[in-house]
């Protein structure tokens, strides 16, 4: 029991010290630089940003956000992927004002991606989407893969 508590206490102290909130007790070793750096060093600029949207109004918000990011340092040139899932998927087809805005946005550094599962669930043929919109088998998995690769991620 004592060994478990001692190990737990040292682990808590190491975690707290790596965040700068506690001093090490006498005789305890500080974490190595490589251990302390894990999870604390963030890249200056992420490889990209992924926005996961499921409602039509969120597509509008994602478009505005992607536009605003063009004026935001250090994210000015960061690629943005807008992954559309759920009920919002139906807006991607046709000639609506929103679909025109989507096509215009993809000519910049913004990529629109449709969730293949959502297309199937809503009976939408992927071939009816504008050429500017890519399709992935599962939009949620795509967003999670991007997160694992260091992308900033926001779900709307």
C-alpha positions in Angstrom: 0.0 0.0 0.0 2.8 2.4 0.9 4.6 1.7 -2.3 1.5 2.5 -4.4 0.9 5.7 -2.5 4.6 6.8 -2.8 4.5 6.1 -6.6 1.2 8.0 -6.9 2.6 10.9 -4.9 5.7 11.1 -7.0 3.6 10.9 -10.2 1.4 13.7 -9.0 4.4 15.9 -8.1 6.0 15.2 -11.5 2.7 16.2 -13.3 2.4 19.3 -11.2 6.0 20.3 -11.7 5.7 19.8 -15.5 3.0 22.5 -15.4 5.0 24.7 -13.0 2.6 24.5 -10.1 4.7 22.7 -7.4 8.3 22.3 -6.3 9.9 18.9 -6.1 10.3 17.4 -2.7 13.8 16.8 -1.4 15.4 13.8 -3.0 12.9 13.6 -6.0 14.3 13.8 -9.5 13.0 16.4 -11.9 11.6 15.0 -15.2 14.0 14.8 -18.1 13.8 17.6 -20.7 12.3 15.1 -23.2 9.6 14.0 -20.8 8.8 17.5 -19.6 8.4 18.7 -23.2 5.9 16.1 -24.2 2.5 17.7 -24.5 3.7 21.2 -23.6 5.5 22.3 -26.7 2.9 23.4 -29.3 3.9 24.1 -32.9 3.9 27.7 -33.9 1.5 27.1 -36.7 -0.7 24.1 -37.0 -0.6 22.0 -40.2 -4.3 23.0 -40.7 -7.6 23.7 -39.2 -10.6 21.4 -39.5 -14.1 22.6 -38.8 -16.8 19.9 -38.4 -20.3 21.2 -39.2 -23.7 19.5 -39.0 -26.2 22.3 -39.5 -26.8 24.7 -42.3 -26.3 27.8 -40.2 -22.9 26.3 -39.1 -21.8 26.2 -42.7 -22.3 29.9 -42.9 -20.3 30.4 -39.6 -17.5 28.1 -40.9 -17.3 30.1 -44.2 -17.1 33.4 -42.2 -14.5 31.9 -39.8 -12.4 30.7 -42.7 -12.6 34.2 -44.3 -11.7 35.9 -41.0 -8.7 33.6 -40.5 -7.1 35.0 -43.6 -6.6 38.2 -41.6 -5.4 36.5 -38.4 -1.7 36.0 -37.7 -0.2 33.4 -37.5 -3.1 31.5 -39.2 -3.2 33.6 -42.4 -2.0 30.9 -44.7 -3.1 27.9 -42.7 -5.3 25.5 -44.7 -8.9 25.1 -43.6 -11.0 22.0 -44.1 -14.7 22.3 -43.6 -16.2 18.8 -43.1 -19.9 18.7 -43.6 -21.9 15.9 -41.9 -25.5 15.2 -40.8 -28.5 17.3 -42.0 -26.3 20.1 -43.5 -25.2 17.7 -46.2 -28.3 18.5 -48.3 -27.2 22.1 -48.7 -24.1 21.0 -50.7 -26.1 20.1 -53.8 -28.0 22.5 -56.0 -27.6 26.1 -56.9 -28.5 27.8 -53.6 -26.8 31.0 -52.5 -24.9 28.9 -49.9 -23.6 26.4 -52.5 -22.3 29.3 -54.6 -20.4 30.7 -51.6 -19.0 27.2 -50.9 -17.6 27.0 -54.4 -16.2 30.5 -54.2 -14.5 29.7 -50.8 -12.9 26.5 -52.2 -11.0 28.6 -54.8 -9.0 30.0 -51.8 -7.2 27.9 -49.2 -10.5 26.4 -47.9 -11.4 22.8 -48.8 -15.0 21.5 -48.4 -15.4 17.8 -47.6 -18.7 15.9 -47.6 -19.2 12.9 -45.2 -20.0 9.9 -47.3 -22.1 8.3 -44.6 -24.2 11.4 -44.4 -24.6 11.5 -48.1 -25.8 7.9 -48.1 -28.1 8.4 -45.1 -29.8 11.3 -46.9 -30.0 9.5 -50.2 -27.7 12.0 -52.0 -25.5 10.8 -54.9 -22.0 12.2 -54.4 -21.9 12.8 -58.2 -24.5 15.6 -57.8 -22.1 17.7 -55.6 -20.1 20.5 -57.1 -16.6 19.4 -58.3 -15.1 21.7 -55.6 -16.4 19.5 -52.8 -14.4 16.4 -51.9 -15.9 13.3 -50.3 -14.6 11.0 -47.6 -16.2 7.8 -46.4 -16.7 9.1 -42.8 -16.4 12.8 -41.9 -16.0 12.1 -38.2 -13.1 9.8 -38.7 -11.5 12.3 -41.1 -11.8 15.0 -38.5 -10.3 12.8 -35.8 -7.4 11.8 -38.1 -6.7 15.5 -38.7 -6.7 16.1 -34.9 -4.2 13.3 -34.4 -1.9 14.9 -37.0 -2.0 18.2 -35.1 -4.7 20.1 -36.8 -6.7 22.6 -34.7 -10.3 21.3 -34.6 -13.6 22.9 -33.9 -17.0 21.2 -34.0 -19.9 23.5 -34.8 
